[in-house]
Amino acid sequence: MLTDTQSRAGGTIPLWVFALLVVLVAGVVLGMMVGLSEVWVMALWVWLSEAGVALLVAAAAGGYGGLLVGRIAPASAPGGLKAVTSCGLGLWMLSTAVLIAGTAAGGLLAPRVWWPVVIVGALLAAWQARGALKSTRWRQAVSSGSLVWLLVAVAVGLSVAGAMRPPGLIGAASGDAYDVLEYHLQVPREFLHAGRIGPLPHNCYSFYPLGVETLYLLGMCLRGGAYEGMYLAKLLHGLFGVLAVAAVYFGLRDGGKTRARYGAILLATAPCMVYLSWLAMVELAEVFYLAAALLWLRLWLREPSWRSAGIIGLMLGAACAAKYLSVGLVLAPVILVMLAASLRSPRRLGHAALAGAAALLLFSPWLARNAAYTGNPVFPLATSVFGRGHWSAESQQRWIDGHAPDKRPPVPRPPGWQTPESPGRVERALRTLVLSPWLGRVALLAAMAGLAVSVVRPASRNRWDWTLGGVCAVQVGVWAAFTHEMPPRFLTPAVVPIALLAGGALARLSELRLRWGEADLAAPPRRSWGAAPALVGLAVIATANLGGASVLYVNDTHRQAVLPWAGGTIARELAPYSQAHALGPDARLMLVGEATAFYFPPGTVYATVFDVHPLAQMIEAGLSREEIIQRLRSKGITHIRVSFSEISRLSATYGFPASLSRDLRANLSRLGLTAPAWVAPDSSAAVYELPRRDPLGPAVGKTYNR
């Protein structure tokens, strides 16, 4: 219960009333976004059922992670931060367990294997939390200041609205849906259908660190299918965002509840946080692990110890296991701060080395996997140094040029191609930081204002704030210098220092007290004049954030109501997948140009733009028409779907094999594919049936690209 002093200071609200308000606000926002009542009911029902499984996975992760964090965490660390860190480390453990089990043997990617693992982990979590639960004094009321959390309820409503739209039907405006259907969900789907985890030479993204995608695979195992687990995959990604907000709240409470509350609210309402919660991607894992690492860094700067340094390293390594870019945007900034703070202390240098070693340890399963499959531990990166693996020279060059910081010609270069005009890197950076709502423009201004005040008023300088500013500066520098065309999504981890800086600036404003017309930070405790302006500032920033998130939602959906359809329903009934499924159970499809294979039938043959396409390989090898058709038939392929519009786009951007782009019509004619069995209404794609008079090879199972 609240104390009498707290009650007199700001009034109280019964806990049940506050909970009802949160649910009401989130529900109203959900209704405003999805519109129709039946959509609202269905979306809420699916979300509740999937959220229950996601929370069970989080509890299991906390149970396993707590076994280690409980032993190595400093006793002085906040209990809430240790609990959240346990969940984060446990998610890495579950992900790595799926990787090891799925790679070691077939038949282990099944519900009968992973439900017991999750249940045992949840029981471990309950056992570890028994003492804390017994000593917890449950509140019957909350202070009226807690109403600011209704801003987060708005974010929750937006998040549910987007998360309950089927994958591929949200994120298309920014092109993110393409990545989701091409590999974030498709790669786990292929592993599930194959019954084990192995190399996928037709999808180079399968060699990325898949620390989050293997959690999606876990969800598919628990649900018993890829389509059955696709909404759970979205919520598992959103779970990282929830953990990030919890880490900020619990990790900053020892420095004042106001700063903890403000930082958590600004992070929870950031447009990129809400937007990414709609998508089965990986960036929210980066956000969480960076937030946790920074909060443990705060403890380490105050009380250096090998324990906190080790946990920092574990969080950094888990981030690298989620995405290669984390090396530059998460690991590098934090390690640089640790090194800068250790210049005069050999002991602290040892702590920084320990953090680096721990990070490498958690990153190493993915490095070892790639080294075993391709000879290159960081494939498809650094192919000029470690080797290009199974790639052809053209594929290697297409990747290098397609991901270079500067704009380079496609590989192969189309006739008459000219470098398109594009803004410079400084202009791109300003557009993202100032004009784009991605990171929260007003929050960024508040963060910068807070740092500016500390320059003007040396007495208000805060070592932690300067640490956050340094981390953010390194992130922007790495993003601007090394990423291809500097997409705002790649800079997502910067939202953590921005939210913490902005929340800290508002918290300091709320503590200002007026005495004889002067602001005096050392005044006796009393109600400060800065509390009201700080609260207004929080409301303005969070409202601007939510407005930006709403714009992203509307741009992607145009407010069209869509039921949370099952993946199988989409595959059978929604174009262009429905036409592919209508080919019949004995048909097997090859995609040319298209690589978003998630809703296409199992066993569909495809290749990403950076991989060697089997049809191009046969044509360029000089095989005859009969030989090509026989080889295709021997793989069980009966139809070829050609996406002309996608080939045209890729030819002008990354590049596309000449045999399947500039010579496509001639090669199709040479193969006898002149009369399409189906043509898209806009002529953007066509399906051709292979001639049946050629001899058929031996029957094969429906596996991807075999």
C-alpha positions in Angstrom: 0.0 0.0 0.0 1.0 3.6 -0.5 2.1 5.6 2.5 0.0 8.5 3.9 2.6 10.9 2.7 2.4 9.6 -0.8 -1.4 9.8 -0.7 -1.4 13.4 0.5 1.2 14.4 -2.1 -0.6 13.3 -5.2 -3.7 11.2 -4.3 -4.3 7.6 -5.1 -6.3 5.4 -7.4 -7.5 1.9 -6.6 -5.4 -0.7 -8.3 -8.4 -2.3 -10.0 -9.5 1.1 -11.4 -6.1 1.7 -12.8 -5.9 -1.8 -14.4 -9.4 -1.2 -15.9 -8.2 2.1 -17.4 -5.2 0.5 -18.9 -7.2 -2.3 -20.5 -9.9 0.2 -21.7 -7.4 2.6 -23.3 -5.5 -0.3 -25.0 -8.8 -1.8 -26.2 -10.1 1.5 -27.6 -6.9 2.1 -29.5 -7.1 -1.4 -30.9 -10.6 -0.8 -32.0 -9.7 2.5 -33.6 -6.9 0.8 -35.6 -8.7 -2.3 -36.7 -12.2 -0.8 -37.1 -14.7 -3.6 -37.5 -16.0 -5.2 -34.3 -15.5 -8.8 -35.5 -11.9 -7.9 -36.3 -11.4 -6.5 -32.9 -12.8 -9.6 -31.2 -10.7 -12.0 -33.3 -7.5 -9.9 -33.0 -7.9 -9.8 -29.2 -8.6 -13.5 -28.9 -5.6 -14.5 -31.1 -3.4 -12.1 -29.3 -4.4 -13.3 -25.8 -3.8 -17.0 -26.8 -0.4 -16.3 -28.4 0.6 -13.9 -25.6 0.1 -16.7 -23.1 2.5 -19.0 -24.8 5.0 -16.1 -25.3 4.9 -15.4 -21.6 5.4 -19.1 -20.8 8.5 -19.0 -23.0 9.7 -15.9 -21.2 9.2 -17.6 -17.8 11.1 -20.6 -19.0 13.9 -18.4 -20.2 14.0 -16.7 -16.9 14.2 -20.0 -15.1 17.2 -21.2 -17.1 18.9 -17.9 -17.2 18.4 -17.3 -13.5 20.5 -20.4 -12.7 23.6 -18.4 -14.1 22.6 -14.8 -13.4 21.7 -15.6 -9.8 25.2 -16.9 -9.2 27.3 -14.2 -10.9 25.3 -11.0 -10.5 26.5 -8.6 -7.8 24.4 -8.7 -4.6 23.8 -4.9 -4.9 22.2 -5.1 -8.3 18.5 -4.4 -8.5 16.4 -7.5 -8.2 14.2 -6.5 -11.1 17.2 -6.0 -13.4 18.5 -9.4 -12.5 15.2 -11.0 -13.3 14.9 -9.3 -16.7 18.5 -10.2 -17.5 17.8 -13.8 -16.6 15.0 -13.8 -19.2 17.3 -12.3 -21.8 20.1 -14.8 -21.2 17.6 -17.6 -21.0 16.2 -16.7 -24.4 19.8 -17.1 -25.8 20.0 -20.4 -24.0 16.7 -21.7 -25.6 17.8 -20.4 -29.0 21.2 -22.1 -28.8 19.6 -25.3 -27.5 17.3 -25.4 -30.6 20.4 -24.8 -32.8 22.4 -27.6 -31.2 19.5 -30.1 -31.1 18.3 -29.3 -34.6 21.7 -29.6 -36.0 22.7 -32.7 -34.2 19.9 -35.0 -35.2 16.7 -35.2 -37.1 13.3 -35.6 -35.4 14.1 -33.2 -32.5 12.1 -30.2 -33.9 8.8 -31.5 -32.5 6.3 -30.4 -29.9 7.0 -33.5 -27.8 10.6 -32.4 -27.3 10.2 -28.7 -26.6 7.0 -28.5 -24.5 8.7 -30.3 -21.7 11.7 -28.0 -22.0 9.5 -24.9 -21.7 7.5 -26.3 -18.8 10.5 -27.3 -16.8 12.0 -23.9 -17.3 8.8 -22.2 -16.2 8.8 -24.4 -13.0 12.4 -23.4 -12.4 11.4 -19.8 -12.6 8.6 -20.3 -10.1 10.9 -22.0 -7.7 13.5 -19.3 -8.0 10.9 -16.5 -7.5 9.2 -18.2 -4.5 11.0 -16.0 -1.9 10.4 -12.8 -3.7 6.7 -13.6 -4.2 6.3 -14.4 -0.5 7.8 -11.1 0.6 6.0 -9.0 -1.9 3.4 -6.6 -0.5 0.7 -6.2 -3.1 -0.6 -2.7 -3.5 -4.2 -1.9 -3.2 -3.8 1.5 -4.8 -1.4 3.5 -7.0 -0.5 7.1 -7.0 -2.3 9.4 -9.4 1.1 9.9 -11.1 0.8 6.4 -12.4 -1.7 7.6 -15.0 1.2 8.5 -17.2 1.5 4.8 -17.9 -1.7 5.1 -20.0 0.6 6.4 -22.7 2.1 3.0 -22.8 -1.4 1.5 -23.0 -1.9 3.4 -26.2 1.4 1.9 -27.5 0.1 -1.6 -26.5 -3.1 -1.0 -28.4 -1.1 0.0 -31.5 1.2 -3.0 -31.1 -1.7 -5.5 -30.9 -3.3 -4.0 -33.9 -0.2 -4.5 -36.0 0.9 -7.8 -34.5 -2.4 -9.4 -35.4 -2.1 -8.6 -39.1 -0.7 -11.6 -41.0 3.0 -11.5 -41.8 3.5 -10.0 -45.2 0.4 -7.8 -44.9 2.1 -5.2 -42.8 5.6 -3.8 -43.3 5.2 -3.7 -47.1 5.3 0.1 -47.3 8.9 0.1 -46.1 9.9 -3.2 -47.8 10.3 -5.0 -44.4 7.6 -7.5 -45.3 9.9 -8.8 -48.0 12.6 -9.7 -45.5 10.1 -11.4 -43.2 8.7 -13.6 -45.9 12.1 -14.2 -47.5 14.1 -15.4 -44.5 13.0 -14.3 -41.0 10.1 -16.7 -41.1 11.0 -18.7 -44.2 14.3 -20.1 -42.9 12.8 -21.5 -39.7 10.0 -22.9 -41.9 12.5 -24.8 -44.0 14.3 -26.1 -41.0 11.0 -27.3 -39.6 9.9 -29.0 -42.8 13.4 -30.7 -43.1 13.2 -31.9 -39.5 16.7 -30.5 -38.8 18.9 -27.4 -39.1 21.4 -27.4 -41.9 22.9 -25.2 -44.6 20.5 -23.6 -47.1 22.8 -22.7 -50.1 19.8 -21.1 -51.9 19.2 -18.6 -49.1 22.3 -16.8 -47.9 20.5 -15.3 -45.0 20.3 -18.7 -43.4 24.0 -18.2 -42.6 23.3 -15.0 -40.6 23.3 -15.3 -36.8 19.8 -16.7 -36.2 19.5 -16.2 -32.5 16.0 -14.8 -32.9 14.9 -16.9 -35.8 15.6 -20.1 -33.9 13.2 -18.8 -31.2 10.7 -18.5 -34.1 11.5 -22.1 -34.9 10.9 -23.0 -31.2 7.5 -21.3 -31.5 6.7 -23.2 -34.6 7.7 -26.4 -32.8 5.4 -25.6 -29.9 2.5 -24.8 -32.2 3.1 -27.8 -34.4 3.6 -25.9 -37.7 5.1 -22.9 -39.4 1.8 -21.2 -40.1 0.5 -22.1 -36.7 3.5 -20.4 -35.1 3.7 -17.3 -37.2 1.8 -15.0 -34.8 3.7 -16.4 -31.9 6.9 -15.5 -33.7 5.7 -11.9 -33.9 5.0 -11.8 -30.2 8.3 -13.4 -29.3 9.9 -10.5 -31.2 7.7 -8.0 -29.3 8.7 -9.8 -26.1 12.2 -8.4 -26.5 10.7 -4.9 -26.6 8.7 -5.6 -23.4 11.9 -6.8 -21.7 13.8 -3.7 -22.8 11.2 -1.4 -21.2 11.3 -3.6 -18.0 15.1 -3.4 -17.9 15.1 0.4 -18.1 12.4 0.6 -15.4 13.9 -1.8 -12.9 17.5 -0.9 -13.7 17.1 2.9 -13.0 14.9 2.7 -9.9 17.8 3.0 -7.6 18.5 6.4 -9.1 15.0 7.6 -8.7 11.5 6.4 -9.7 11.0 9.4 -11.8 13.9 8.8 -14.1 13.0 5.1 -14.3 9.4 5.8 -15.2 10.2 8.5 -17.8 12.9 6.5 -19.5 10.7 3.4 -19.7 7.7 5.3 -21.1 9.8 7.1 -23.7 11.3 3.8 -24.8 8.0 2.0 -24.9 6.3 4.7 -27.0 9.2 5.2 -29.5 7.8 4.8 -33.0 10.4 2.2 -34.0 9.6 0.1 -30.9 5.9 0.0 -31.7 6.4 -0.6 -35.5 8.9 -3.4 -35.0 6.5 -5.2 -32.6 4.4 -5.8 -35.6 7.1 -7.7 -37.5 8.9 -11.0 -37.0 12.3 -9.4 -37.3 15.3 -9.2 -34.9 15.9 -5.5 -34.1 14.0 -5.5 -30.8 16.5 -8.2 -29.6 19.3 -5.7 -30.3 17.4 -3.0 -28.4 16.8 -5.3 -25.3 20.4 -6.6 -25.1 21.8 -3.1 -25.5 19.5 -1.7 -22.8 20.5 -4.5 -20.4 24.2 -4.0 -21.2 24.0 -0.3 -20.6 22.2 -0.7 -17.3 24.8 -3.2 -16.1 27.4 -0.8 -17.4 25.9 1.9 -15.2 26.5 -0.4 -12.2 30.0 -1.2 -13.4 31.0 2.5 -13.7 29.8 3.0 -10.2 31.1 -0.2 -8.6 33.6 -2.0 -11.0 33.5 -5.7 -10.6 34.2 -8.8 -12.7 30.6 -9.9 -12.1 28.9 -6.9 -13.7 31.5 -6.9 -16.5 30.8 -10.5 -17.2 27.0 -9.9 -17.5 27.7 -6.9 -19.8 29.6 -9.3 -22.0 26.8 -11.9 -22.0 24.3 -9.3 -23.1 26.6 -8.0 -25.9 27.2 -11.6 -27.1 23.5 -12.4 -27.2 23.0 -9.2 -29.3 25.7 -10.4 -31.8 24.0 -13.8 -31.9 20.8 -11.9 -33.2 22.4 -9.8 -35.9 25.8 -9.1 -37.4 25.2 -5.3 -37.2 25.2 -5.6 -33.4 29.0 -5.9 -33.5 29.2 -2.3 -34.6 26.0 -0.9 -33.0 25.9 -2.7 -29.7 29.2 -4.4 -28.8 31.6 -1.8 -30.1 30.1 1.3 -28.4 29.9 -0.4 -25.0 33.4 -1.9 -25.1 34.8 1.5 -26.2 33.2 3.1 -23.2 34.6 0.4 -20.9 38.1 0.9 -22.4 37.8 4.7 -22.1 36.9 4.3 -18.4 39.8 1.9 -17.9 42.7 3.9 -19.3 44.2 4.4 -15.8 43.1 1.1 -14.3 44.7 -2.2 -15.4 42.0 -3.9 -13.3 39.2 -2.3 -15.3 41.0 -3.2 -18.5 40.8 -6.8 -17.3 37.0 -6.3 -16.9 36.7 -5.0 -20.4 38.6 -8.0 -21.7 36.3 -10.3 -19.7 33.3 -8.6 -21.3 34.8 -9.1 -24.8 35.5 -12.8 -24.1 32.0 -13.4 -22.8 30.5 -11.7 -25.8 32.7 -13.9 -28.1 31.6 -17.0 -26.2 27.9 -16.4 -26.8 28.5 -15.4 -30.5 30.7 -18.4 -31.2 28.0 -21.0 -31.9 27.1 -19.1 -35.1 30.7 -18.5 -36.0 31.5 -22.2 -35.6 28.4 -23.2 -37.7 29.4 -21.0 -40.6 33.0 -22.1 -40.4 31.9 -25.7 -40.7 29.5 -25.1 -43.5 31.3 -22.5 -45.6 34.8 -22.2 -44.2 34.0 -18.5 -43.5 32.9 -17.9 -39.8 31.1 -14.7 -40.7 29.6 -15.7 -44.1 28.3 -14.0 -46.1 30.5 -11.2 -44.9 34.2 -10.8 -45.4 34.2 -13.3 -48.3 37.4 -11.6 -49.8 39.2 -12.5 -46.5 37.8 -15.8 -45.4 36.4 -17.2 -48.7 33.2 -17.2 -50.6 32.0 -20.7 -49.6 29.5 -22.2 -52.1 29.0 -18.9 -53.9 30.1 -18.2 -57.5 32.3 -15.2 -58.2 29.3 -13.3 -59.5 27.3 -14.0 -56.4 30.2 -12.9 -54.2 30.6 -9.6 -56.2 26.9 -9.0 -56.2 26.8 -9.2 -52.4 29.9 -7.0 -52.0 28.6 -4.3 -54.3 25.0 -4.6 -53.2 26.0 -3.9 -49.5 28.8 -1.4 -50.0 28.2 2.0 -48.3 28.3 3.8 -51.6 25.9 3.1 -54.5 27.5 0.7 -57.0 26.3 -0.7 -60.4 24.3 -3.9 -60.3 26.1 -7.2 -61.0 25.9 -7.8 -64.0 25.6 -4.2 -65.1 22.5 -3.7 -67.3 23.1 -1.9 -70.7 22.8 1.8 -70.3 22.6 1.7 -66.5 23.6 5.0 -64.8 24.1 5.8 -61.2 20.9 7.3 -59.8 21.0 10.5 -58.0 20.8 10.0 -54.3 21.4 12.2 -51.2 24.8 12.2 -49.5 25.4 10.4 -46.2 25.2 13.6 -44.2 21.8 14.4 -45.8 20.6 10.9 -45.2 21.6 11.1 -41.5 19.8 14.4 -41.1 16.7 13.0 -42.8 16.6 10.0 -40.4 17.4 11.9 -37.2 15.4 15.1 -37.9 12.7 14.3 -40.4 11.9 10.6 -39.9 9.6 9.7 -37.0 11.6 6.4 -36.6 13.6 7.2 -33.4 11.2 10.0 -32.1 12.2 13.4 -33.2 11.0 15.2 -30.1 12.7 12.7 -27.9 16.0 13.3 -29.8 15.6 17.0 -29.2 15.0 16.5 -25.5 18.1 14.2 -25.3 20.2 16.8 -27.1 18.9 19.5 -24.8 19.8 17.5 -21.7 23.4 17.2 -22.9 23.5 20.9 -23.9 22.4 21.9 -20.4 25.2 19.8 -18.8 27.7 21.7 -21.0 26.3 25.1 -20.0 25.9 24.1 -16.3 29.0 22.1 -15.3 27.4 21.4 -11.9 24.7 19.4 -13.6 27.1 17.1 -15.5 26.2 13.5 -15.2 28.8 10.8 -16.1 26.0 8.4 -17.1 24.5 10.9 -19.5 27.9 11.5 -21.2 28.3 7.7 -21.5 25.0 7.5 -23.2 25.8 10.4 -25.5 29.1 8.6 -26.4 27.3 5.4 -27.2 24.8 7.1 -29.4 27.6 9.0 -31.3 29.4 5.8 -32.0 26.2 4.2 -33.2 25.4 7.0 -35.6 29.0 7.0 -36.9 29.0 3.2 -37.6 25.6 3.4 -39.2 26.6 6.4 -41.4 30.0 5.0 -42.4 29.3 1.3 -43.1 25.6 0.6 -43.8 24.3 0.4 -47.3 22.1 3.4 -48.0 21.7 4.0 -44.2 18.1 2.6 -43.7 16.6 4.0 -40.5 15.8 0.4 -39.2 19.5 -0.3 -38.9 19.9 2.5 -36.5 17.2 1.2 -34.2 19.5 0.4 -31.2 20.2 4.2 -30.9 16.7 4.5 -29.5 17.9 3.2 -26.2 20.4 6.0 -25.3 18.1 8.5 -26.8 15.2 7.4 -24.5 17.5 7.2 -21.5 18.9 10.7 -22.2 15.5 12.3 -22.8 14.1 10.6 -19.7 17.0 11.8 -17.6 16.7 15.3 -18.8 13.0 15.4 -17.8 13.8 13.8 -14.5 16.3 16.5 -13.7 13.8 19.1 -14.7 11.2 17.6 -12.3 13.7 18.0 -9.4 14.2 21.7 -9.9 13.1 23.8 -6.9 12.6 27.5 -6.7 13.9 29.6 -3.9 13.7 33.4 -4.1 13.4 33.3 -7.8 16.4 31.0 -8.4 16.6 27.3 -9.3 18.3 25.5 -6.5 19.1 21.8 -6.8 20.1 21.6 -3.1 16.9 22.9 -1.7 15.2 20.9 1.1 12.8 18.2 -0.1 9.5 19.8 -1.1 7.3 19.8 -4.2 9.4 21.2 -7.0 8.3 23.7 -9.6 9.8 21.5 -12.3 7.5 18.5 -11.8 4.6 19.9 -13.8 6.7 21.1 -16.8 8.5 17.7 -16.8 5.2 15.9 -16.8 4.0 18.0 -19.7 7.2 17.4 -21.5 6.8 13.7 -21.1 3.3 13.8 -22.4 4.3 15.9 -25.4 7.2 13.6 -26.3 5.2 10.4 -25.8 2.3 11.8 -27.8 4.6 12.7 -30.6 6.1 9.2 -30.5 2.7 7.6 -30.7 1.6 9.9 -33.5 4.7 8.8 -35.4 3.8 5.2 -34.8 0.3 5.8 -35.9 1.5 7.3 -39.2 3.7 4.2 -39.8 0.7 2.0 -39.2 -1.6 3.9 -41.5 1.0 4.0 -44.2 1.3 0.3 -44.1 -2.4 -0.6 -43.7 -4.4 2.3 -45.1 -6.7 1.5 -42.1 -8.0 -1.5 -44.0 -9.5 -4.1 -41.5 -7.9 -7.5 -41.8 -8.7 -10.5 -39.7 -5.7 -12.4 -38.2 -6.1 -15.1 -40.8 -4.3 -18.4 -40.4 -1.2 -18.9 -42.6 -2.8 -21.9 -44.3 -5.8 -19.8 -45.3 -3.6 -17.0 -46.8 -1.6 -19.6 -48.7 -4.7 -21.2 -50.2 -7.0 -18.2 -50.8 -4.8 -15.1 -51.2 -3.1 -14.2 -54.5 -0.5 -14.9 -55.7 -0.1 -17.9 -53.4 -3.6 -19.3 -54.1 -2.7 -19.9 -57.8 0.4 -21.8 -56.8 -1.6 -24.1 -54.3 -4.2 -24.7 -57.0 -1.6 -26.5 -59.2 -2.4 -29.7 -57.2 -0.7 -31.9 -54.6 1.7 -33.5 -57.1 2.9 -30.2 -58.5 6.2 -28.6 -57.5 6.9 -25.0 -58.2 10.2 -23.2 -59.0 10.3 -19.4 -58.5 12.3 -17.2 -60.8 12.8 -13.7 -59.5 10.5 -14.2 -56.5 12.1 -15.2 -53.1 9.4 -14.5 -50.6 8.6 -18.2 -50.3 6.8 -18.3 -47.0 3.3 -18.8 -48.3 4.2 -20.8 -51.3 3.8 -24.6 -51.1 6.3 -26.6 -49.2 9.2 -27.7 -51.4 9.0 -24.7 -53.7 12.4 -24.1 -55.3 13.8 -20.6 -55.1 17.0 -18.6 -54.6 17.6 -15.2 -53.2 19.1 -12.6 -55.5 22.6 -13.2 -54.0 22.5 -17.0 -54.5 23.1 -19.1 -57.6 19.7 -19.9 -59.1 19.5 -23.6 -60.3 17.9 -22.7 -63.6 20.5 -20.0 -64.3 23.2 -22.5 -63.5 21.8 -25.0 -66.0 21.4 -22.5 -68.7 24.9 -20.9 -68.2 26.4 -24.4 -68.2 25.2 -24.8 -71.8 22.9 -27.7 -71.2 20.4 -28.6 -73.9 16.7 -28.1 -73.6 16.1 -31.8 -73.0 18.8 -31.9 -70.4 17.5 -28.9 -68.5 13.9 -30.2 -68.5 15.0 -33.7 -67.5 17.0 -32.3 -64.5 14.1 -30.1 -63.5 11.7 -33.0 -63.7 14.1 -35.2 -61.8 13.8 -32.7 -58.9 10.0 -33.0 -59.1 9.5 -29.6 -60.6 6.4 -29.3 -62.8 5.9 -25.5 -63.0 8.0 -22.4 -63.1 6.7 -19.1 -61.9 8.4 -16.1 -63.4 8.1 -12.7 -61.7 8.9 -10.2 -64.4 8.4 -7.1 -62.3 10.7 -8.5 -59.5 13.4 -9.4 -62.0 13.2 -5.9 -63.5 13.6 -4.4 -60.0 16.4 -6.6 -58.9 18.2 -6.2 -62.3 18.3 -2.4 -61.7 19.4 -2.6 -58.0 21.5 -5.5 -56.9 21.7 -7.3 -60.2 20.3 -10.5 -61.6 21.7 -13.3 -63.7 21.7 -12.3 -67.4 20.3 -15.6 -68.4 17.2 -14.9 -66.3 16.9 -11.2 -67.0 18.1 -9.7 -70.3 18.0 -13.2 -72.0 14.9 -14.4 -70.2 12.4 -14.4 -73.0 14.8 -16.2 -75.4 15.6 -18.8 -72.8 12.0 -19.5 -71.9 11.3 -19.9 -75.6 14.2 -22.3 -76.0 12.8 -24.4 -73.2 9.4 -24.4 -74.9 7.8 -22.2 -72.3 6.0 -19.8 -74.6 2.3 -20.3 -73.5 1.8 -19.5 -69.8 -0.6 -21.6 -67.9 -1.5 -18.5 -65.8 -0.7 -14.8 -66.2 -1.2 -12.2 -63.5 -3.9 -9.6 -64.2 -1.2 -6.9 -64.5 1.2 -9.2 -66.4 3.8 -8.9 -63.6 4.1 -12.6 -63.3 3.3 -15.8 -65.2 3.4 -19.6 -64.5 4.6 -22.0 -67.1 4.1 -25.8 -67.1 7.1 -27.9 -68.1 6.6 -30.0 -71.2 5.6 -33.6 -70.2 7.1 -35.4 -73.2 10.6 -35.3 -71.8 11.7 -38.3 -69.8 11.1 -38.1 -66.1 13.8 -38.8 -63.6 13.4 -40.6 -60.3 10.8 -39.3 -57.9 12.2 -37.2 -55.0 10.7 -35.9 -51.8 9.5 -32.3 -51.5 12.5 -30.7 -50.0 13.7 -27.2 -50.7 16.0 -26.9 -53.7 17.2 -30.5 -53.7 
